[in-house]
Amino acid sequence: MPRPRRDPLGYASARVLEALLEAVLALEYLEKGYTRNAAGKAFQAWRALTGALLALEKIKLEKYVSNEERKWLIEVAIPRVPTSRLKPLSRLVERAGVRALLSLYR
């Protein structure tokens, strides 16, 4: 996978592809009746999509965070997308101008 610092567009493309594949798997599992597995795959798709948007909107996002948070955003949030911070990261992406991401969470 491309590194988000060196190639943000390549990283975002890989994460979008990951999100699409996870979503397809979620649908397949749902058709087979594996609802728990489908929910897990849908969550991973959302997480991957959030990572892609974080990488693409990094410059806009830096306006809304402090210097300390900026370092964490670049070193941790974008490459790993921690599950425990997913909802606040989604809010941050929406604040940067991407609409309807957080509504997926509700």
C-alpha positions in Angstrom: 0.0 0.0 0.0 1.3 3.5 -0.8 2.4 5.6 2.1 0.0 8.5 2.8 2.9 11.0 3.3 4.6 10.2 0.1 1.7 9.5 -2.2 -1.7 10.6 -0.7 -3.6 10.1 -3.9 -2.2 6.5 -4.3 -3.0 5.8 -0.7 -6.6 7.2 -1.0 -7.1 5.1 -4.2 -6.0 2.0 -2.4 -8.2 2.7 0.5 -11.2 3.3 -1.8 -10.6 0.0 -3.5 -10.4 -1.6 -0.1 -13.7 0.0 0.9 -15.4 -1.3 -2.3 -14.1 -4.8 -1.8 -15.2 -4.9 1.9 -18.6 -3.6 0.8 -18.9 -6.3 -1.8 -18.0 -8.9 0.8 -20.5 -7.5 3.2 -23.2 -7.9 0.6 -22.2 -11.4 -0.2 -22.2 -12.4 3.5 -25.6 -10.7 4.0 -27.1 -12.7 1.1 -25.8 -15.9 2.8 -27.3 -14.9 6.1 -24.0 -14.2 7.8 -25.2 -10.9 9.4 -22.5 -10.6 12.0 -19.7 -11.1 9.3 -21.6 -8.7 7.0 -21.7 -6.0 9.7 -18.0 -6.4 10.4 -17.2 -6.0 6.7 -19.4 -3.0 6.3 -17.6 -1.4 9.3 -14.2 -2.1 7.7 -15.5 -0.5 4.4 -16.5 2.6 6.3 -13.2 2.7 8.1 -11.3 2.4 4.8 -13.4 5.1 3.2 -12.7 7.4 6.1 -9.0 6.8 5.7 -9.2 7.7 2.0 -11.0 10.9 2.8 -8.6 11.9 5.5 -5.7 11.5 3.1 -7.4 13.5 0.4 -8.5 16.3 2.7 -5.3 16.5 4.8 -4.6 20.1 3.9 -8.1 21.3 4.7 -8.1 19.2 7.9 -4.9 20.8 9.2 -6.7 24.2 9.5 -9.1 22.7 12.1 -6.5 21.1 14.5 -3.7 22.3 16.7 -0.1 21.6 16.0 -0.1 18.6 18.4 -3.2 17.2 16.9 -1.8 17.8 13.4 1.2 15.6 14.2 -1.2 12.8 15.5 -3.3 13.2 12.4 -0.4 12.7 10.0 1.4 10.0 12.0 -1.5 8.0 13.4 -5.0 8.9 12.2 -4.5 8.9 8.4 -2.4 5.7 8.1 -4.2 3.6 10.8 -7.7 5.2 11.3 -8.1 4.1 14.9 -11.5 2.6 15.6 -11.8 4.4 18.9 -11.5 7.8 17.1 -13.5 7.0 14.0 -16.5 9.1 14.9 -14.5 12.3 15.8 -12.4 11.8 12.6 -15.6 11.6 10.6 -16.8 14.8 12.1 -13.5 16.4 11.2 -13.8 15.2 7.6 -17.3 16.7 7.5 -16.1 19.9 8.9 -13.5 20.1 6.0 -16.4 19.9 3.5 -17.2 16.3 2.9 -20.9 15.9 3.6 -22.9 12.9 4.7 -20.0 10.8 6.1 -21.2 11.0 9.6 -24.8 10.2 8.6 -23.5 6.7 7.7 -22.7 6.2 11.3 -26.2 6.9 12.6 
